[in-house]
Amino acid sequence: MFRPLSRRIPAPLGQGACQWLQVFTRLEDAGYLAVVLVGVRLLFRVVSPELVPPEWAMIGLIAVLFAWGFSQRISEISVKDIPTEQESSRVGEVSHELVE
């Protein structure tokens, strides 16, 4: 569904977060949906404060989203199959050389 920022993760988070995104196929979508949910809540807070859902409901919805995000796991992928950051950048360099 959403995939544009999956490779733009800062280096300190790099390997672990990228591995989670590759192993748990719905995790990135759940993250985007949680951000949208919080954004909609903030818009309601500005436009019509009486429509703002309670905080406990938001925390519950976000927990459900992340449970859904962790619900589908690719089992046949191993840590060895996931390219390291150096391998990923080298693939980009090689593909750039091929274009030229």
LOZAKE-603681 format. One record per residue: residue in three letters; x, y, z of N, C-alpha, C, O in turn; residue number from 0. Coordinates in steps of 0.1 Angstrom, whole numbers. Example, Ala and Ser with C-alpha at 12.3 -4.5 7.8 and 13.67 -1.06 7.14 Angstrom:
2
 code  n_xx  n_yy  n_zz ca_xx ca_yy ca_zz  c_xx  c_yy  c_zz  o_xx  o_yy  o_zz pos
  ALA   132   -57    78   123   -45    78   132   -33    78   142   -33    85   0
  SER   128   -22    71   137   -11    71   129     0    79   134    11    80   1
***
This chain:
100
 code  n_xx  n_yy  n_zz ca_xx ca_yy ca_zz  c_xx  c_yy  c_zz  o_xx  o_yy  o_zz pos
  MET     8   -12     0     0     0     0     9    13     0     9    20   -10   0
  PHE    15    16    11    24    27    12    39    22    12    42    13    21   1
  ARG    47    26     4    61    22     4    72    33     1    83    29    -1   2
  PRO    68    46     0    78    55    -5    90    58     5   101    61     0   3
  LEU    88    57    18    99    61    27   106    49    34   114    51    43   4
  SER   103    37    29   109    25    36   124    25    36   130    18    45   5
  ARG   131    31    27   145    30    27   152    43    32   164    44    32   6
  ARG   144    53    37   150    65    42   150    65    57   146    75    64   7
  ILE   155    55    63   156    54    78   170    58    82   180    53    76   8
  PRO   171    67    92   185    71    97   194    59   100   189    49   105   9
  ALA   207    61    99   216    50   101   215    44   115   217    32   116  10
  PRO   214    52   126   213    45   139   202    34   140   203    24   147  11
  LEU   191    37   133   179    28   133   181    17   122   175     7   123  12
  GLY   188    21   112   190    13   100   187    -1   100   175    -5    96  13
  GLN   196   -10   103   195   -24   101   183   -30   108   175   -37   102  14
  GLY   181   -27   121   170   -33   129   156   -30   123   148   -38   121  15
  ALA   154   -17   121   141   -12   116   139   -17   102   128   -21    99  16
  CYS   149   -17    93   147   -22    79   144   -37    80   136   -42    72  17
  GLN   150   -44    88   147   -59    89   133   -61    94   126   -70    89  18
  TRP   128   -53   103   114   -54   108   105   -51    97    94   -58    95  19
  LEU   108   -41    89    99   -37    78    98   -48    67    88   -50    60  20
  GLN   109   -55    65   110   -66    55   103   -79    60    98   -86    53  21
  VAL   105   -81    73    99   -94    79    84   -92    82    77  -101    79  22
  PHE    80   -81    87    66   -79    90    60   -70    79    62   -58    79  23
  THR    53   -76    70    49   -69    57    38   -58    60    37   -49    52  24
  ARG    31   -59    70    21   -48    73    25   -38    83    18   -28    85  25
  LEU    37   -38    88    42   -29    98    43   -15    93    38    -6   100  26
  GLU    48   -13    82    49     1    76    35     7    74    33    19    77  27
  ASP    26    -1    69    13     4    67     6     8    80    -1    18    81  28
  ALA     8     0    90     2     3   103     8    16   109     1    23   115  29
  GLY    21    18   107    27    30   111    21    42   104    18    52   111  30
  TYR    20    42    91    14    53    84    -1    55    88    -5    67    90  31
  LEU    -8    44    90   -22    46    95   -23    52   109   -32    60   111  32
  ALA   -14    48   117   -14    54   131   -11    69   130   -17    77   137  33
  VAL    -2    73   121     1    88   120   -11    95   114   -14   106   119  34
  VAL   -18    89   105   -30    95    99   -41    96   110   -47   107   111  35
  LEU   -42    86   118   -52    86   129   -49    98   139   -58   105   143  36
  VAL   -37    99   143   -33   110   152   -35   124   145   -39   133   151  37
  GLY   -32   125   132   -34   137   125   -49   141   124   -52   153   126  38
  VAL   -57   131   122   -72   134   121   -77   138   135   -85   147   136  39
  ARG   -71   132   145   -75   136   159   -71   151   162   -79   158   168  40
  LEU   -59   155   157   -55   168   159   -63   178   151   -66   189   156  41
  LEU   -67   174   139   -76   183   131   -90   185   138   -95   196   138  42
  PHE   -95   174   143  -108   175   151  -106   184   163  -115   192   166  43
  ARG   -94   183   169   -92   192   181   -92   206   178   -96   215   186  44
  VAL   -87   210   166   -87   224   161  -101   228   156  -106   239   160  45
  VAL  -107   220   148  -120   223   142  -132   222   151  -140   232   152  46
  SER  -133   211   158  -144   209   166  -140   200   178  -141   188   178  47
  PRO  -136   207   189  -131   199   201  -141   189   207  -136   180   213  48
  GLU  -154   191   205  -163   181   211  -163   168   203  -168   158   208  49
  LEU  -157   167   191  -156   155   183  -143   147   186  -142   136   181  50
  VAL  -134   152   194  -122   146   197  -124   133   205  -130   133   216  51
  PRO  -119   121   200  -121   109   208  -112   109   220  -102   116   220  52
  PRO  -116   102   230  -108   102   243   -94    96   240   -92    88   231  53
  GLU   -85   100   249   -71    95   247   -71    80   249   -63    73   241  54
  TRP   -78    73   257   -78    59   259   -82    52   246   -77    41   243  55
  ALA   -92    58   239   -96    52   227   -85    53   216   -84    44   208  56
  MET   -78    64   216   -67    66   206   -56    56   209   -51    49   199  57
  ILE   -53    54   221   -42    45   225   -46    30   221   -38    22   216  58
  GLY   -59    27   223   -64    14   220   -64    12   205   -60     1   200  59
  LEU   -68    22   197   -68    21   182   -54    19   177   -51    11   168  60
  ILE   -44    27   183   -31    26   178   -25    12   182   -17     6   174  61
  ALA   -28     7   194   -24    -7   197   -29   -17   188   -22   -26   184  62
  VAL   -42   -16   184   -48   -25   174   -41   -24   161   -38   -34   155  63
  LEU   -38   -12   157   -31   -10   144   -17   -17   144   -14   -24   135  64
  PHE   -10   -15   155     3   -22   155     3   -37   157    11   -44   152  65
  ALA    -8   -41   164   -10   -56   165   -12   -61   151    -7   -72   147  66
  TRP   -20   -54   143   -23   -58   129   -10   -57   121    -7   -66   113  67
  GLY    -2   -47   124    11   -46   117    21   -57   119    28   -61   110  68
  PHE    20   -63   131    29   -74   135    23   -87   132    28   -98   135  69
  SER    11   -87   126     3  -100   125     7  -108   113     5  -120   113  70
  GLN    13  -102   102    17  -110    91    33  -110    90    39   -99    87  71
  ARG    38  -121    91    53  -123    91    57  -132    80    51  -142    77  72
  ILE    68  -128    73    74  -136    62    83  -146    69    93  -141    75  73
  SER    80  -158    69    88  -168    76   100  -173    69   110  -178    75  74
  GLU    99  -174    55   110  -180    48   122  -170    46   132  -175    41  75
  ILE   121  -158    50   132  -149    48   141  -150    61   136  -151    72  76
  SER   154  -151    59   163  -151    70   172  -139    71   172  -131    61  77
  VAL   178  -137    82   186  -125    83   197  -124    73   201  -113    69  78
  LYS   202  -136    68   213  -136    58   208  -131    45   216  -126    37  79
  ASP   195  -132    42   189  -128    29   187  -113    28   185  -108    17  80
  ILE   187  -106    40   184   -92    40   197   -85    37   207   -87    44  81
  PRO   198   -76    27   211   -70    23   214   -60    34   206   -53    40  82
  THR   227   -59    37   232   -49    46   232   -35    40   229   -34    28  83
  GLU   234   -25    48   234   -11    42   244    -9    32   242    -2    22  84
  GLN   256   -15    33   267   -14    24   263   -21    11   265   -16     0  85
  GLU   257   -33    11   253   -40     0   242   -32    -8   242   -32   -20  86
  SER   233   -26     0   222   -19    -7   227    -7   -14   223    -4   -25  87
  SER   237     1    -8   242    12   -15   250     8   -27   251    15   -37  88
  ARG   257    -3   -26   265    -9   -38   256   -12   -49   259   -10   -61  89
  VAL   244   -18   -46   235   -22   -57   230    -9   -64   228    -9   -76  90
  GLY   228     2   -56   224    14   -62   234    20   -71   232    26   -82  91
  GLU   247    19   -67   258    24   -75   259    16   -88   261    21   -99  92
  VAL   258     2   -87   259    -6   -99   248    -3  -109   250    -2  -121  93
  SER   235    -1  -104   224     2  -113   226    15  -119   222    18  -130  94
  HIS   232    25  -112   235    38  -117   245    37  -128   244    44  -139  95
  GLU   255    29  -126   266    27  -137   259    20  -149   263    24  -160  96
  LEU   250    11  -148   244     5  -159   235    14  -167   235    13  -179  97
  VAL   229    24  -161   221    34  -168   230    43  -176   226    47  -187  98
  GLU   242    47  -171   251    55  -179   257    47  -190   265    53  -198  99
***
